[in-house]
Amino acid sequence: MLNFELVTPEKLVRADEVHMVVVPGVEGDFGVMEGHAPFMTTLKDGALEIYKSAGGEPERVMVSGGFAEVGDKGLTVLAEKAEG
């Protein structure tokens, strides 16, 4: 499972173990699963799609501004705003 955190300047919005997250990056949407290579990108305004399990329906959280970083500990999304 992928360790996923969604953070805004005000608070930690979510910290969870998930199957996959699709992130709206400025160079295109990309999916992150456990074991993804280290990566960092700026976010575009759009929906994070959070898959709790393989083949499940995604939960969508609208984000605007910020960054996404994939590292040894998983995926961290630092968004200016998150709604959903």
C-alpha positions, 0 to 999 in steps of 0.5 A: 500500500502507498502512504499518502498525505494531503496537506494544506497550509491550514491543516493535515487534510488526510493521511492514509494507506491507499492503493493508488492516487492520480495527481493533476500535475502541470505536465499531465495527470500521473498515477502513483502506486507503492514503489514509484520512483522519486518525483516532484512536480507542481500541481495544476488545479484539478481532482486528486483521484484516490483509490483505496483498493484496486478496481475500486471507485476513486474518491475525488478531492479538488486541489488548487496550487501546490506541489506533489512529491513522491519519496521513500515514505510515499506521496505527499501533496502540498496543496494551497487549497483542497476541497472534497 
